[in-house]
């Protein structure tokens, strides 16, 4: 299978230890693969080239079965290939906050979430992309209220 983009292999885009452990098929169809490639070109590659630094893809495509097993939202854009979770903190030299700020200031995106962490740096950044002219450029932050995960606008 071809790469999703210059810096994301197909294997990276569908990788899931949970899917392997549970024997879940996590292969995207043609539509999801098209969406993954569009997101990679519009979001991931500009980030990667701006910072000229490796960025870890912690989650990209999730089949509905996998999404259910990991407790993902019923509306998860990961199931459409329209969302990616990235983590720069795996490597020294840059932070997730830097990615968040770069995307907010420079790219067209649908939704971006400052996932957990603290006020100085998220644990990872969730970014979704629908396509030109339909993105909301919506920024959220994960908060835990009485043990439940909620999202607030930032």
C-alpha positions in Angstrom: 0.0 0.0 0.0 1.2 3.5 -0.8 2.0 6.1 1.8 -0.8 8.4 3.1 1.6 11.3 2.5 5.3 12.1 2.4 5.7 11.6 6.1 2.9 9.2 7.0 3.0 5.6 6.0 -0.1 3.6 5.5 1.0 1.3 8.4 1.2 4.4 10.6 -2.2 5.6 9.6 -4.0 2.3 10.5 -1.8 1.2 13.4 -3.6 0.1 16.5 -2.3 -2.3 19.2 -5.9 -2.6 20.4 -7.1 -3.7 17.0 -4.3 -6.3 16.7 -4.9 -7.6 20.3 -8.6 -8.0 19.7 -8.4 -9.1 16.1 -10.3 -6.1 14.8 -10.1 -5.2 11.1 -8.9 -1.6 11.0 -8.6 -1.0 7.2 -10.1 2.1 5.7 -12.3 2.0 2.6 -11.6 4.2 -0.4 -13.6 7.2 1.0 -11.8 7.0 4.4 -8.4 6.7 2.6 -9.2 9.7 0.5 -10.1 11.7 3.6 -6.9 10.6 5.3 -4.8 11.8 2.4 -6.6 15.1 2.3 -6.0 15.6 6.0 -2.4 14.6 5.8 -1.7 17.1 3.0 -3.7 20.0 4.5 -2.7 19.5 8.2 0.1 17.1 8.9 2.6 17.9 6.1 2.5 21.7 6.7 3.2 21.1 10.4 6.0 18.6 9.7 7.6 20.9 7.1 7.2 24.1 9.3 8.9 22.5 12.3 11.2 20.2 10.2 10.8 17.7 13.1 9.4 14.2 13.5 5.9 14.0 14.9 4.4 10.9 16.3 1.0 9.8 15.0 -0.8 8.2 18.0 -4.1 7.7 16.2 -5.4 8.3 12.8 -8.0 6.0 11.2 -10.3 3.9 13.5 -12.9 1.4 12.2 -16.2 1.7 13.9 -15.5 -1.6 15.8 -12.1 -0.3 17.0 -13.6 3.1 17.9 -16.3 1.4 20.1 -13.6 -0.7 21.8 -11.5 2.3 22.7 -14.5 4.3 24.0 -14.5 6.8 21.2 -17.4 9.1 20.4 -20.1 7.8 18.2 -19.4 10.9 16.1 -15.7 10.4 16.0 -14.1 11.8 12.8 -11.4 9.2 13.2 -13.9 6.7 11.7 -14.1 8.8 8.5 -10.3 9.3 8.3 -10.9 13.0 9.1 -9.1 13.2 12.4 -5.5 12.6 13.6 -4.0 12.6 17.1 -0.4 13.8 17.1 2.3 14.0 19.8 5.5 16.0 19.4 6.6 15.4 23.0 7.7 11.9 22.1 10.8 13.6 20.6 12.9 16.4 22.1 12.9 19.8 20.5 9.3 20.8 20.2 6.0 20.8 22.2 2.4 20.0 21.5 1.6 23.5 22.5 3.7 24.8 19.6 1.8 22.5 17.2 -1.5 23.7 18.6 -0.6 27.4 18.2 0.9 26.9 14.7 -2.3 25.2 13.5 -4.6 27.7 15.0 -2.7 30.6 13.5 -1.8 29.2 10.1 -4.0 26.3 8.9 -7.6 25.7 7.9 -9.0 22.9 10.2 -12.3 21.6 11.3 -11.7 21.0 15.0 -8.6 21.0 17.2 -8.6 19.7 20.8 -6.0 20.5 23.5 -6.1 17.0 24.9 -5.6 16.8 28.7 -2.1 17.9 29.9 -2.1 21.2 31.7 -2.3 24.9 30.9 1.3 24.9 29.5 1.1 21.9 27.2 -1.5 19.3 26.1 -0.6 15.6 26.3 -1.4 15.4 22.5 -3.3 17.4 19.9 -6.4 16.1 18.1 -7.0 17.8 14.7 -9.7 17.1 12.3 -10.2 18.3 8.7 -13.3 18.0 6.5 -12.3 20.0 3.4 -11.9 23.5 2.1 -14.9 25.7 2.8 -16.5 23.4 5.3 -14.1 23.5 8.3 -15.2 25.2 11.5 -11.7 26.2 12.8 -13.1 25.3 16.3 -10.6 25.1 19.2 -11.5 23.1 22.3 -9.8 21.9 25.5 -10.5 18.6 27.3 -11.6 19.1 30.9 -12.6 16.5 33.4 -15.7 17.4 35.4 -16.8 15.0 38.1 -14.9 12.2 36.4 -16.4 12.8 33.0 -14.6 14.2 30.0 -16.0 17.4 28.6 -14.8 19.9 26.0 -14.8 23.7 26.4 -14.2 26.3 23.7 -10.9 28.1 23.9 
